[in-house]
Amino acid sequence: MTIGLFALAALAEIAGCFAFWTWARADKSALWLVPGALSLALFAFLLTRIDSAFAGRAFAAYGGVYITASLGWMWAVEGARPDRWDVIGGAVCLAGAALILWGPRGG
């Protein structure tokens, strides 16, 4: 469940940020801001559904998922294939996210 929520949150955040990017950098209509804002609100809501005792830990672990999802977006939507350094960096980030979220902690 946690991985799915992280994935959905990443998609919502990236889509929302991309809508703002498109308006600001690609000179598109301000109407792009409406779905962008809604998508970012959905992102924030989804992140609150992560099962973690501390918000900061959930947000930190999400960072690794976001980085990896951004590379997937770059490839799928923008047509730029990640290079080996992108793939290695994404793997390192996911490993870090897993340690933050599921690392053994003393009571």
C-alpha beads as a LAMMPS data file, in Angstrom:
LAMMPS data file: protein, C-alpha beads

107 atoms
106 bonds

1 atom types
1 bond types

-500.0 500.0 xlo xhi
-500.0 500.0 ylo yhi
-500.0 500.0 zlo zhi

Masses

1 110.0

Atoms # bond

1 1 1 0.000 0.000 0.000
2 1 1 2.791 2.439 0.904
3 1 1 4.619 1.971 -2.402
4 1 1 1.398 2.503 -4.340
5 1 1 0.612 5.693 -2.418
6 1 1 4.134 6.987 -2.995
7 1 1 3.813 6.228 -6.721
8 1 1 0.432 7.979 -6.996
9 1 1 1.710 10.954 -5.002
10 1 1 4.735 11.229 -7.270
11 1 1 2.587 11.132 -10.395
12 1 1 0.281 13.812 -8.987
13 1 1 3.172 16.061 -7.936
14 1 1 5.081 15.709 -11.180
15 1 1 1.947 16.298 -13.282
16 1 1 1.093 19.379 -11.214
17 1 1 4.588 20.798 -11.462
18 1 1 4.684 20.008 -15.185
19 1 1 1.456 21.974 -15.675
20 1 1 3.041 25.006 -13.992
21 1 1 6.245 24.478 -15.999
22 1 1 4.224 24.357 -19.214
23 1 1 2.447 27.614 -18.374
24 1 1 5.591 29.448 -17.227
25 1 1 8.234 28.051 -19.588
26 1 1 6.330 26.946 -22.697
27 1 1 4.126 30.044 -22.877
28 1 1 0.870 28.115 -22.630
29 1 1 -2.492 29.334 -21.336
30 1 1 -2.970 30.126 -17.654
31 1 1 -5.696 27.476 -17.743
32 1 1 -2.859 24.966 -17.275
33 1 1 -2.691 26.247 -13.684
34 1 1 -6.112 24.817 -12.766
35 1 1 -5.304 21.117 -13.261
36 1 1 -1.812 21.850 -11.943
37 1 1 -3.156 23.183 -8.651
38 1 1 -5.654 20.332 -8.328
39 1 1 -2.933 17.789 -9.005
40 1 1 -0.659 19.339 -6.380
41 1 1 -3.506 19.294 -3.842
42 1 1 -4.053 15.600 -4.608
43 1 1 -0.320 15.012 -4.111
44 1 1 -0.426 16.615 -0.663
45 1 1 -3.472 14.573 0.325
46 1 1 -1.931 11.297 -0.864
47 1 1 1.255 11.936 1.071
48 1 1 -0.778 12.237 4.283
49 1 1 -2.043 8.688 3.720
50 1 1 1.465 7.178 4.089
51 1 1 1.707 4.936 7.149
52 1 1 4.441 6.619 9.154
53 1 1 4.551 7.857 12.734
54 1 1 6.358 11.031 11.632
55 1 1 5.559 13.271 8.674
56 1 1 9.225 14.132 8.173
57 1 1 10.162 10.475 7.744
58 1 1 7.403 9.948 5.165
59 1 1 8.471 13.100 3.303
60 1 1 12.143 12.088 3.343
61 1 1 11.411 8.601 2.031
62 1 1 9.129 10.088 -0.611
63 1 1 12.072 12.103 -1.936
64 1 1 13.709 8.989 -3.350
65 1 1 10.486 7.900 -5.013
66 1 1 9.998 11.389 -6.469
67 1 1 13.475 11.428 -7.987
68 1 1 12.986 8.058 -9.639
69 1 1 9.477 8.916 -10.839
70 1 1 10.801 12.174 -12.307
71 1 1 13.277 10.219 -14.402
72 1 1 10.435 7.999 -15.612
73 1 1 8.396 11.105 -16.486
74 1 1 11.360 12.550 -18.367
75 1 1 11.469 9.392 -20.472
76 1 1 7.733 8.732 -20.925
77 1 1 6.455 12.286 -21.374
78 1 1 9.436 14.357 -22.481
79 1 1 11.092 11.700 -24.622
80 1 1 14.549 11.953 -23.023
81 1 1 15.857 8.518 -22.092
82 1 1 17.656 8.389 -18.730
83 1 1 21.349 7.591 -19.017
84 1 1 23.245 5.155 -16.814
85 1 1 24.022 7.860 -14.249
86 1 1 20.330 8.699 -13.969
87 1 1 19.535 5.014 -13.420
88 1 1 22.296 4.544 -10.846
89 1 1 21.320 7.747 -9.043
90 1 1 17.664 6.690 -8.984
91 1 1 18.589 3.292 -7.552
92 1 1 20.681 4.917 -4.817
93 1 1 17.767 7.228 -3.965
94 1 1 15.318 4.317 -3.761
95 1 1 17.710 2.412 -1.515
96 1 1 17.941 5.463 0.740
97 1 1 14.165 5.828 0.795
98 1 1 13.791 2.172 1.800
99 1 1 16.289 2.610 4.641
100 1 1 14.499 5.692 5.916
101 1 1 11.058 4.129 5.777
102 1 1 11.712 0.537 6.780
103 1 1 15.062 0.554 8.590
104 1 1 15.098 -1.207 11.963
105 1 1 14.644 1.187 14.831
106 1 1 15.138 0.584 18.517
107 1 1 12.210 1.116 20.853

Bonds

1 1 1 2
2 1 2 3
3 1 3 4
4 1 4 5
5 1 5 6
6 1 6 7
7 1 7 8
8 1 8 9
9 1 9 10
10 1 10 11
11 1 11 12
12 1 12 13
13 1 13 14
14 1 14 15
15 1 15 16
16 1 16 17
17 1 17 18
18 1 18 19
19 1 19 20
20 1 20 21
21 1 21 22
22 1 22 23
23 1 23 24
24 1 24 25
25 1 25 26
26 1 26 27
27 1 27 28
28 1 28 29
29 1 29 30
30 1 30 31
31 1 31 32
32 1 32 33
33 1 33 34
34 1 34 35
35 1 35 36
36 1 36 37
37 1 37 38
38 1 38 39
39 1 39 40
40 1 40 41
41 1 41 42
42 1 42 43
43 1 43 44
44 1 44 45
45 1 45 46
46 1 46 47
47 1 47 48
48 1 48 49
49 1 49 50
50 1 50 51
51 1 51 52
52 1 52 53
53 1 53 54
54 1 54 55
55 1 55 56
56 1 56 57
57 1 57 58
58 1 58 59
59 1 59 60
60 1 60 61
61 1 61 62
62 1 62 63
63 1 63 64
64 1 64 65
65 1 65 66
66 1 66 67
67 1 67 68
68 1 68 69
69 1 69 70
70 1 70 71
71 1 71 72
72 1 72 73
73 1 73 74
74 1 74 75
75 1 75 76
76 1 76 77
77 1 77 78
78 1 78 79
79 1 79 80
80 1 80 81
81 1 81 82
82 1 82 83
83 1 83 84
84 1 84 85
85 1 85 86
86 1 86 87
87 1 87 88
88 1 88 89
89 1 89 90
90 1 90 91
91 1 91 92
92 1 92 93
93 1 93 94
94 1 94 95
95 1 95 96
96 1 96 97
97 1 97 98
98 1 98 99
99 1 99 100
100 1 100 101
101 1 101 102
102 1 102 103
103 1 103 104
104 1 104 105
105 1 105 106
106 1 106 107
